Amino acid sequence: MLLINLDLMDTINSREDISKIVHMFYAKIRKNELLGPIFNSHISQEQWPEHLEKLTDFWETNLFGIAKFKGSPSMKHINVDKNMNHSISQNHFGTWLQLWFETIDQLFEGELAIKAKQSARKMSTGQFLSMWNNRPENQKTVDNNVFKKKAELQ
């Protein structure tokens, strides 16, 4: 006898759905061997509930266009990288992205699930580049290139 599972996964439809993703994802992050120590050293146990609400606001703004999120993720990431002696690498963002995709795929499907993954991919690239460009050794390179170009124009 052939059994077919007709259970369809849910689609992302509400803030509650986003909150479910965010809570499950960051539970994985906090336990992850690579990422857990970074997150847990920068966000205290008492700060996590507020942080998860802010992240839910962020994704609600991103997925539903509801203007709830206020903040500067780039500055936060730059400061974390500075606190970690500029050691955050593409591997960290790759692990973050893999856990994000895994969490979404476990819970949801559909257009907004795809959008959440595509947005995370773009944001992770942007956040890494923002951190990298703000590292002292890269600031000197950028500054020297600017001065070199100005000198060539004169």
Beta strands, then each sheet from edge to edge (+ up, - down):
strand 1: 10-11
strand 2: 108-109
sheet 1: 1+ 2+
end
